[in-house]
């Protein structure tokens, strides 16, 4: 009976580790997407005048 209890504890510990790894993977995925999105937004913020100027030139050329 003690052997089954110990085996069950080992399985539960392995499941907890796998669960923690899955949570870490999800957290890293979300953090990466936020960093990528913020980078694009910051680049657009500084280059916005060029985008607007280019759009106006194209609109006038038609």
LUMLOVEX-456489 format. One line per field, with one value per atom (N, C-alpha, C): residue number from 1; atom name; residue in three letters; x, y, z. Coordinates in steps of 0.1 Angstrom, whole numbers. Layout:
REM residues N
pos c(NUM_...)
site c(CA_...)
code c(ALA_...)
px c(X_...)
py c(Y_...)
pz c(Z_...)
***
This chain:
REM residues 62
pos c(1_1_1_2_2_2_3_3_3_4_4_4_5_5_5_6_6_6_7_7_7_8_8_8_9_9_9_10_10_10_11_11_11_12_12_12_13_13_13_14_14_14_15_15_15_16_16_16_17_17_17_18_18_18_19_19_19_20_20_20_21_21_21_22_22_22_23_23_23_24_24_24_25_25_25_26_26_26_27_27_27_28_28_28_29_29_29_30_30_30_31_31_31_32_32_32_33_33_33_34_34_34_35_35_35_36_36_36_37_37_37_38_38_38_39_39_39_40_40_40_41_41_41_42_42_42_43_43_43_44_44_44_45_45_45_46_46_46_47_47_47_48_48_48_49_49_49_50_50_50_51_51_51_52_52_52_53_53_53_54_54_54_55_55_55_56_56_56_57_57_57_58_58_58_59_59_59_60_60_60_61_61_61_62_62_62)
site c(N_CA_C_N_CA_C_N_CA_C_N_CA_C_N_CA_C_N_CA_C_N_CA_C_N_CA_C_N_CA_C_N_CA_C_N_CA_C_N_CA_C_N_CA_C_N_CA_C_N_CA_C_N_CA_C_N_CA_C_N_CA_C_N_CA_C_N_CA_C_N_CA_C_N_CA_C_N_CA_C_N_CA_C_N_CA_C_N_CA_C_N_CA_C_N_CA_C_N_CA_C_N_CA_C_N_CA_C_N_CA_C_N_CA_C_N_CA_C_N_CA_C_N_CA_C_N_CA_C_N_CA_C_N_CA_C_N_CA_C_N_CA_C_N_CA_C_N_CA_C_N_CA_C_N_CA_C_N_CA_C_N_CA_C_N_CA_C_N_CA_C_N_CA_C_N_CA_C_N_CA_C_N_CA_C_N_CA_C_N_CA_C_N_CA_C_N_CA_C_N_CA_C_N_CA_C_N_CA_C_N_CA_C_N_CA_C)
code c(UNK_UNK_UNK_UNK_UNK_UNK_UNK_UNK_UNK_UNK_UNK_UNK_UNK_UNK_UNK_UNK_UNK_UNK_UNK_UNK_UNK_UNK_UNK_UNK_UNK_UNK_UNK_UNK_UNK_UNK_UNK_UNK_UNK_UNK_UNK_UNK_UNK_UNK_UNK_UNK_UNK_UNK_UNK_UNK_UNK_UNK_UNK_UNK_UNK_UNK_UNK_UNK_UNK_UNK_UNK_UNK_UNK_UNK_UNK_UNK_UNK_UNK_UNK_UNK_UNK_UNK_UNK_UNK_UNK_UNK_UNK_UNK_UNK_UNK_UNK_UNK_UNK_UNK_UNK_UNK_UNK_UNK_UNK_UNK_UNK_UNK_UNK_UNK_UNK_UNK_UNK_UNK_UNK_UNK_UNK_UNK_UNK_UNK_UNK_UNK_UNK_UNK_UNK_UNK_UNK_UNK_UNK_UNK_UNK_UNK_UNK_UNK_UNK_UNK_UNK_UNK_UNK_UNK_UNK_UNK_UNK_UNK_UNK_UNK_UNK_UNK_UNK_UNK_UNK_UNK_UNK_UNK_UNK_UNK_UNK_UNK_UNK_UNK_UNK_UNK_UNK_UNK_UNK_UNK_UNK_UNK_UNK_UNK_UNK_UNK_UNK_UNK_UNK_UNK_UNK_UNK_UNK_UNK_UNK_UNK_UNK_UNK_UNK_UNK_UNK_UNK_UNK_UNK_UNK_UNK_UNK_UNK_UNK_UNK_UNK_UNK_UNK_UNK_UNK_UNK_UNK_UNK_UNK_UNK_UNK_UNK)
px c(8_0_9_20_28_35_38_43_34_21_11_10_11_10_21_33_45_45_41_40_30_18_8_14_22_28_37_45_55_47_36_28_22_17_12_22_34_45_49_49_53_42_29_18_19_23_25_36_47_58_54_46_42_32_24_14_21_32_40_47_52_59_49_37_27_23_22_18_30_42_54_54_51_51_41_29_18_22_28_32_43_52_63_57_47_40_33_26_19_28_39_49_55_59_65_56_43_34_32_32_31_43_55_67_67_64_63_53_42_32_36_42_46_58_66_77_71_61_55_48_42_35_44_56_66_72_75_80_70_58_47_46_47_46_56_69_79_79_74_74_60_51_37_37_45_44_48_57_61_50_43_32_20_17_7_11_24_28_28_32_31_17_8_-6_-12_-8_-13_-8_5_11_4_1_-6_-20_-27_-40_-41_-31_-31_-28_-18_-14_-26_-33_-45_-43)
py c(-12_0_13_12_24_26_16_17_25_21_28_42_45_59_67_61_68_70_60_61_72_73_83_97_98_111_115_106_109_113_107_110_124_127_140_151_148_158_160_150_151_159_157_165_179_182_196_203_196_202_204_195_197_208_210_221_234_234_247_250_240_243_248_243_247_262_265_279_288_284_292_294_284_285_295_294_304_318_320_333_339_331_336_339_331_334_348_350_363_374_373_383_387_377_379_387_383_390_405_407_421_429_424_431_434_424_426_437_437_447_461_462_475_480_472_476_482_475_480_493_495_507_519_516_526_531_522_525_534_530_537_551_552_565_575_570_579_581_572_573_577_581_584_595_606_617_613_603_598_590_582_574_584_594_603_611_615_623_614_602_592_590_589_586_598_610_623_624_621_621_612_600_590_594_601_605_616_625_636_631_621_616_608_601_594_585)
pz c(0_0_0_7_8_-6_-13_-27_-36_-36_-44_-40_-27_-23_-28_-27_-32_-47_-54_-69_-72_-65_-68_-65_-54_-51_-62_-67_-78_-91_-94_-105_-103_-91_-89_-90_-85_-86_-101_-109_-123_-130_-126_-132_-128_-116_-112_-120_-122_-129_-144_-150_-163_-164_-154_-154_-152_-144_-142_-155_-162_-175_-186_-186_-195_-192_-179_-175_-179_-177_-181_-196_-204_-218_-223_-217_-220_-217_-205_-201_-210_-214_-223_-237_-241_-254_-254_-243_-241_-240_-232_-230_-244_-251_-264_-274_-274_-282_-278_-265_-260_-264_-262_-266_-281_-289_-303_-307_-301_-305_-300_-288_-284_-293_-297_-306_-319_-325_-337_-335_-323_-320_-318_-312_-309_-323_-331_-345_-352_-352_-359_-353_-340_-333_-338_-340_-344_-360_-367_-382_-387_-379_-383_-393_-392_-401_-415_-416_-430_-436_-428_-433_-438_-430_-434_-446_-447_-458_-471_-470_-481_-486_-476_-480_-487_-483_-489_-503_-505_-519_-528_-523_-532_-535_-525_-527_-538_-538_-547_-561_-562_-575_-581_-573_-577_-588)
***
